[in-house]
Structure formats: C-alpha cells, structure tokens
Amino acid sequence: MASSDANKLNDEQMAELKRDYYYSEYKTTDLVKKYGLEIAPSRLYTLFQPMELPQACMVCGYIPLIAKYPSRTEFKCLCASMDASKALTSNTYCPECGHKPNDTLCSCNACEQRYEAERAERQKLREQKRIAEEQERQKQLNDEQDRFNNNLRATREAYVPSSQCFTLDQIDTYDLIMLASLFVNFRSTTDPDHISPLIPPANEDKQPATKKTTQYDLSFTDKTYCRRLASRHIIYPSPIPSTLDLFRTTNIDSKDPEILSHKVNISDPVENIMPTLRERASNPDNADALLHAWEDVQRAELIAYFEHRLKQKDLIRRSGSKTVEAITKGLNNYSVAEMHHIIYGAVEQAAERQGKESLDSEHAANYAVYVLNGRVEFYISIQKAIDPYNSRPLHPIPKVANILFRDLTNLHDDGYTIVRSRENLLKYLKS
C-alpha cells in the first residue's frame, strides 16, 4: 500500500508532502486526506525514500551513507537538541555493512571488533596497573625488610657479646626490675625468690666459687610479649650499661621480626637480684625509681592479663589488635590502681552488661573505649555496686611486684592486691 501511495505522487508533490509533514501544523490525518493516500497516518514517513549522503562509510571506505527519514514525533524530539537538517539525517547507516556512525552502540561487525579491542586494551591497562601496584607494594615491603635487616645488623654490631661482666651495681634500679620481670615471666622456677640461670655455666663444678660467671641467653620465642614490651615503651635506654638494651630493635612490629638473641655476662649470681632490689627499696632516695619501674612492670602484666581475658572470654576476634591498642592508649592515662578497675570492668562487666558470655569484637572495642573516655569513676561505682565487699579478685599480683613489694601494699586475704598510692609507698620507705 505504501508503494502504491508513493507512485501516486510526483517529485514535487513528494517534496511538498515532506515540508508539510515536518514543518507545518497539519495533522497527519489531514495530510492523508489532502494527498488522497490510503496509508495509516502514523506510517506516513515511510513513503519518503532514504536520502543518499555525500559522506562515505568509514568502515567500507567508498560506499555512500544513506539516512532514513524519522517520524514527525522523533523529528521534533531531535530538533530540541540539534538543527533540523541534522535531525533529518540522524538515522544514518551504511547499506553495505550496516555501520551506523551516529549510534554510539553500533552493532555492526567492525564496531563489535573495535569494542572487543577496546575492552582488551582496558583489561591490559588494568592488569598493568595491578602489576605496577603489586611491584610498588613489594618494593615497600622489601625496603621495610631492608631497613629492619640494617637496624638488626647495626644492633647486633652495637651489642656484640663481649667478655665484659656486668655487676648488679652497674644496672640501675629501673632496668634491674625490668630484667627481673623478664626472668620471672619466662624462666622462673617453683620458688618465686629464685631465678635459675638459663644456661648453666660451663664446667661450673670445676670453677672456683669466687670467680664464677653465669652466662644468660636472653632469647625469647614469644614474639607477642617482646612486641608488647617495645610498643609499650617498657624497655628504656639507660645512661649506664644495661642488659635490657639488648632487647631493643627499631622495627619490632615487622611482619616477621627476628627476636634478638644475645648472651649477657653477669658476674653476680642471679639469685642476688631480688636481695639487691630489696636493699635498694629500703633507701628512700630510690622511691621514685622504684614506683616508676613497679608500675611499668604491672602495666605490662596487666595488659597481658587483659589480652588473655579477652581471648578467654571470646571478646576479641579479628579486630582484636585494634581493641587492645585502643585500651592500651587509654590505660596510659591512668594509675595502676585505676587500671585494675578498668581492665576488670572492661572484660568482666562488658559481657554481663550485654547479657551474654561473649561479645563480638566491635562491641568489645566500643565498650572498652567508652569506659576509658573519662568514665573511670562511673565504672568503679558500677564495680562497687555489684561487688561492694570486693569479694571477687581484680587481678593476680604481678610476679615481680609480689616478690619485691609484698610488704609495701595492702594485701587481700585472697592473694590479690591493688596499688594504693605513691604517698603510701613513700610513707613506708621513710618509716
């Protein structure tokens, strides 16, 4: 029917129909009646033969492009964003290969191949970027490992085991307490007042007692404890020769650090450490150093206890290190006495407050940080309300504190203690 209607019109009538269809206000039904056509008004634009354009197909190279006439509705929509001449030729294609230059999603074979090539290029660029990032990350890891190895090498060169023997008098009070803490935590015997040598002296039975030198191998396999000592700044440099200097390394938190192992020669028997500490404790001039070292020892052991209790009650999972880090930063602002209450509360009360035996890591971290943000008094009041007579222990006596300061604090019957105050310690030392 469309072909028969097209045959009814000559070239002039067809050109006039195009003008009326696209540029006049005639309704399509009126145009059908005006030109005596039988085609449906909505398909009137199909009478117009596609126009041939002067541009050649970019794919074929020589075939002229042709453009189908749009419908009146489509034409008006296109005119809103482009010229009328461009709107008439918007539906352009190649009659040979089907390429549509104005279509961003052309589906001809050439465009499909181009899309595939572009996708492959993007994939190649992504892979190159990934490889470059991986190489950069590996380079950073290698640089970090190199720095660690250099520091380790420098540390080993600086602290080469020598024949020099340290006496207990050469070790200051602070480092002496720390050294005792390390020995007690790792190599203690059943007798808390006796610390056995790690390596028995060679031919000890043949050496004269007056010239006996005991050699101690201070090597620890517990990397977590060594990291904790370093990160909490428990081990400090000393102006005098200190055996504890051997434990320091500038990169203790490396992914797989090598814990230093050195031999330290102490001419005095290790059994004399505790008597020496007791003798120094009797001197009021050592009060500040004793209190400082004692609190740091307790801090390290309290934090170790806190980590142990978190794991024991399943309060910490994958984000446990963040939880412990948040707790530790907060604990540094409080005294050891407050630490007892806070740690006990953060571990025990958190689960009770939530009404279950275990908390996920997010709840544990949030609750512990909440406790540490200026709410110590509030938390202690909760502790007293639940347990007004302190019938439940707060924390075991730190091992070294038990040995050295058993007479300096108020001791509960159940074998637990709380550090009271600096004034009480000074008062005792002066009495």
Order of alpha helices (4+ residues) and beta strands (2+ residues): alpha-alpha-alpha-beta-beta-alpha-alpha-beta-alpha-alpha-beta-alpha-beta-alpha-alpha-alpha-alpha-alpha-alpha-alpha-alpha-alpha
